[in-house]
């Protein structure tokens, strides 16, 4: 029986408006809806008077202008970035230029330079995650972002009336951070755990083993409420995280079952495991299967017919 995840798609907001979503917490949603961003990027404002901004969002001038207008009587003192996909970090540049606030994050995208042409995208659009055929597989890397202040797991960021703790949650990207607001029992979970969908795990920077370990890490925490960057809040997070883990384990068993049945290529596995998939998500599904295969190979459960790649043929090992 397929693992059911209690996704929520009830998401009330108005583009361009900074709205209160909890005490001392506001959100404004960028107009960048897509199959990977749901209704758009939710930029959070923590505190009042002197505030932190979490995930400034994409390079959309109208989004930055609306945020600055809403905060015209307040001072932005910190700009925090969960990770460096282009729907999260690019607006940090304009926000920093307008406010002088320093930026905070784990580090640059994939070490600061693109390592694989398939993730750089079409000529002239550096950082867009497209396949060679031009199909987007995720929102792409912001290779220009380098935080002013680098955060490691457990580091604190303190402002007027609030304190946030960096929680390193790699998997979706290697530099993904969540931010815990302990006093309010809140975790800003970025793209690591979302209420409307699972996360894309796209190698080489996405790593399924790291993602599963990061989910396990969240189970040891006592956060009461998750605010993801896309979609609604998650009000009962631990059962939700367990459902995500069970879903990924079930998908892994499906991959192993395909290999046992002689289905050796990624397109064949996607066709078997994702019936009725939106064609726009086919490439992303292939990347997810590739992430599972790489993880299985590291654990000695699968083997490719040459260097691991999207085009390789795979088989199950006898263990």
N, C-alpha and C positions, 0 to 999 in steps of 0.2 A: 504494500500500500504506500502511495506517495506521501512523503512528509508534507503536512499542511503548515504553512506559515501564515499567521493571522495578519496579512497585509492590511494596511489602512490607506484608503484613498480619499477620505473626507478631509479636505484641506481648504480652509477658509482664509482668504487674504485678498488684498487689493494691490496690484502692481504699483510701485512708486510711493507707497505709503509706509512709514515706520509705525508699526503697531505694537502695542503692549501684548505680550503672550504669557507673562508671569510677573510677579513682583520684581521690580528692578531689572527686567529683561524685555527687550524689544526686538522686533525682526522686520526686515524689509526684503521683499522678494524681487530678484532681477527678472526681467522679461527675456529669459533664455530657455524656454521649454524645449525638451527634446526627449527621445526615448531613453536618454541616459541621465537627464536632470529632472525628470518629472515636470512640475510646473515652472521650475526655475531654481536658481541658487538663493537660499535663505541666508542673508547676512544678519548676524546677531549683534546687538549692542548691549553690553553688560554695564550696569551701574547707572548713575544719574549725575549730571554736572560734569564730572571727569570720568570718561567712559573708555571701555575697551571695545574694539570692533573685531569680531571673529568672522573669518572668511569674507573679505571684501567683495569677492565675486569676479565675474568676467570683465573684460575690457569693454564696458558699455558706458559711454559718457552719461547717458540719461540716468543710469543706476547710481553712479557716483554723485551726480548733481542732486538727485533726490535725497540721498543719504546725507550729504553735506547741508542741504537746505533744512532737513529735519533736525540736524544737530547744530544749527547756527548759533544757538545760545549756550552751547555746551563745548567742552574741550575733549578732543580725542587724544588720549595719552598712550594707548597701546593698540597695535594692529597685529592680531594673531591669525596665523594661517594653519589650517589642519594639514594641507598637503598641496602639491604644486600641479594640480590639473588646471586647465585653462578656464574652468568654470568656478575656480576658487580663489586663485592668488593674483591674477593680473591687475585687478583694480587696486591692489595695495600700492602700486606706484603712484597713481593719481591721488589716492587718499593721503599717502605720506607727503606728497608735494604740497597738498593743500593744508595739511595740519601740522607737519613737522614731527608727527609721532613715529617712533621707531617700529620696525616690523620684527615679529618673532615667529620662529618656525624651527623644524628639526634640521633643515639644510636644503640645498638646491636639489633640483629634480635629477634623480639617477646620477648623482655625483657632479651634476652641472653641465653635462654635455650629452647629446644624443648618441647612443651606442649602436643603434640599429636603424637602417634606412626605412624599414617597414613601419617604424613608429614616428618617423619624422614627417611623413605625409607628402603631399604634392609639392613640387618646387614652388618656393616663394611663401610657403606657409609653414614655417618652422614650428615643430612641436605638435602638429595635429596628428592624432593617431588614426591613420588610415592604412588600409592594405594597399598593395600595388595596384589593385583595380579601382582604388579611390573610395572604398567603403569604410566609413568611420567605425571604429571598434570601441572608442570611448572618447572622452572630451579632450584628450591630448595633453602633453606636458608643457608647462611654462618653464622653459629653460633659462629665462632671464631673471627669475626671482632668486635672490639670495638674501636670507634674513639678516637684519642688522644684529640680532641677538639669537644665537642658536640655543635651542632647548634640548635637553636630554630627559629621559624618563624620570619623573619625580621632581623636576625643577618647578619652582613656584614663580608665578607672575602676580605682583601685588599692585593694586590700585586703590583709589579712594573708596573704601567701603566694601571691597571684594578681594578675594584671592583665588586664582586659578592654578591648578596643578597640571603639568604636561604628563600625559599618559601615552607612551609610545605604543602604537597599535599598527605595526606594519602588516602588509599583505595586499591591500588594495594598491598601495604604493609603499616603497621601502621607507619613505620619510613621513608617513602618515602619523599625525598626533591627534588624540582626542584631548579635550580639556575638561577637567573636573572642577566643579564649583561646589566644594564640600559642604559649605554652610547651607546651601539650598538643596543638596542631594542631587545635583544635576550633572550630567555628563554631556558635553557637546561632542557628539560621536562622528561628526564629519560624514564621510562616505563608508565608514567601517561597518556601522549597523544603521540601516535606514528602515523607516516604517512602510514604505511603499514598494520596495523591491530589494532583491539581493544586490550585492556589489559586484562589479566587473573585476575579475582577477586576471590581468593581462600581462604575461611575461613579455620582456625580460624583467621589468621592474615589479610587476605583480607576482606574488609568491603564495601558492596555496598552503604550503606548510606553515609559513609565517602567519598567514591569515587565520588558520585554525588555532594556532598557539595564542594569537591575540584575542580571539573569541574566548578561549579558555581563561585567559588572564582577566577578562571582564567578569567572569563568573565568581572570581575571588573578591570582587569589589562590592560595595554596598550602595552604589548609586541608585536612586529611586526613580529617576526620570531621565530619558535620553532626548536631547534635541538634535536631530541630524541636520545636515545642511540642506537636504532636500526632503520635502514632505512633512507630515505631521509628527508630533512627539510620540515617543514610545513610553507608555505609562506603566508597564509591568515588564521591565527589561530582561530579567533573568530567564523566564520561560521563552521569551522571544529569542534570546541568544542561543538557548538550547535547541530551539527549532531550527535556527540557522545552521548550527553544527550538525544536527541530524540530517538536514537537507544535503549538506555537502558530503557527509559520509554515505548517504544513499546514492548520490551522484557518482561517488568514487566506486561503489559497488557496481553501478551500472556500467562504468567504464571497464572495470575488470570483466564483467559479464560479456561485454562486446568483444574484448580481446579473446576471451575463451571461446566465443562463437566464431572467431576468425575474421571479425571486422577490425582491420588493422590500420585504417587511415582516419584522420580527424573528421573529414566531411562525412564519412560513413557513420562514425560514432554520433555526430551531431544529428544526423537524420534519424537514427534509432532512438536517441534519448530526448530529443526536443520535437516531438510531433506537434504540428500546428504552429511552429514558431514564426513570429513576425519576421519576414525576410530582412528587415533592417537590422535585426539582431543576430543574424546568422554568423557573421564574422566574430562578434563578441562571444557567442557561444563556443565557437571554435577556439578562441583564446582561452576560455575557461577550461575546456577539455584539455588543451595543451598544458595549462597550469596543473591540472590533476595528473596528467601523464608524467610531467617533470617530477612532481612530488612522489608519485609511485616509483619512478626510476631511482630517485635518491634513497628510497626505502627498500630497494631491491625487488620490487614487485612487478616491474615492467621494464622493457628494454626496447630501444629503437634500433633500426637496421643500419644506423650510421650515427653521425652527430645529431643530437636531438634537434628537431625543427618542426615547423608546422606541416611540412611536406613529407616528413619521415613516415615509414611504416613501423608499427609498434606490435609487440607481442607480450603476452603474460609470461613471467618467469615461473619456474617450478619451485615454489617455496611453501 
